[in-house]
Amino acid sequence: MWWFVWIGMNVVGYTLMGIDKRRAIQGKWRISEKALFTCAACFGSFGVYAGMQQFRHKTKHWSFQIGIPCLMVIQLLLVSYGFQMMK
């Protein structure tokens, strides 16, 4: 069941990055960095990172260059710990 939540959050993160990039190009209202980081922190970091690479968005911001990969590592550790606890 939790796999569906994880996949869903990553789809949301990827989509948010695409929407924000499109709005940046069009000069429209943007999605806040806080919202993007919140999505990434809620186990959507892989989707946000994929969106960063695919759309070439937020790749020059240090907070995203370092923060998102750190969240990815933390989330991998949490998931592996969860698997260990289920044994």
C-alpha positions in Angstrom: 0.0 0.0 0.0 2.8 2.5 0.9 4.3 1.9 -2.6 1.2 3.7 -4.1 1.7 6.7 -1.8 5.5 6.8 -2.7 4.8 6.6 -6.4 2.0 9.1 -6.1 4.2 11.6 -4.3 6.9 11.3 -6.9 4.5 11.8 -9.7 3.2 14.9 -7.9 6.8 16.2 -7.4 7.7 15.6 -11.1 4.5 17.3 -12.2 5.0 20.3 -9.9 8.5 20.9 -11.4 7.1 20.8 -14.9 4.3 23.2 -14.0 6.7 25.6 -12.3 9.1 25.6 -15.2 6.3 26.3 -17.7 5.0 29.1 -15.5 8.5 30.5 -15.2 8.9 30.7 -19.0 5.4 32.3 -19.3 6.1 34.8 -16.5 3.1 33.6 -14.5 2.5 32.9 -10.8 5.0 30.3 -9.6 4.9 27.4 -7.2 6.9 28.4 -4.1 10.2 26.7 -3.3 8.8 25.9 0.1 6.0 23.9 -1.6 8.5 22.0 -3.8 10.7 21.1 -0.8 7.6 20.1 1.2 6.6 17.7 -1.6 10.2 16.4 -1.8 10.3 15.9 2.0 7.0 13.9 1.9 8.8 11.2 -0.1 8.6 12.9 -3.4 12.3 13.7 -3.7 12.9 11.3 -6.6 10.2 12.9 -8.6 11.4 16.4 -7.9 14.9 15.4 -8.8 13.7 13.8 -12.0 11.8 16.9 -12.8 14.8 19.1 -12.1 16.8 17.1 -14.7 14.1 16.6 -17.3 12.9 20.3 -17.3 16.3 21.8 -16.4 14.6 23.7 -13.6 16.1 24.8 -10.3 19.4 23.1 -11.2 21.5 26.2 -10.4 20.0 26.8 -7.0 22.4 25.4 -4.3 19.4 24.6 -2.0 18.1 22.3 -4.7 21.5 20.9 -5.9 22.3 19.8 -2.3 18.9 19.6 -0.6 17.1 17.3 -2.9 19.9 14.6 -3.2 20.2 14.8 0.6 16.5 14.1 1.0 16.8 11.2 -1.4 19.6 9.6 0.7 17.6 10.1 3.9 14.5 8.6 2.3 16.4 5.6 1.0 17.8 5.1 4.6 14.3 5.3 6.1 12.9 2.9 3.6 15.7 0.4 4.1 15.3 0.7 7.9 11.6 0.1 7.4 12.3 -3.1 5.5 14.7 -4.2 8.2 12.0 -3.6 10.8 9.4 -5.7 8.8 11.6 -8.8 8.9 
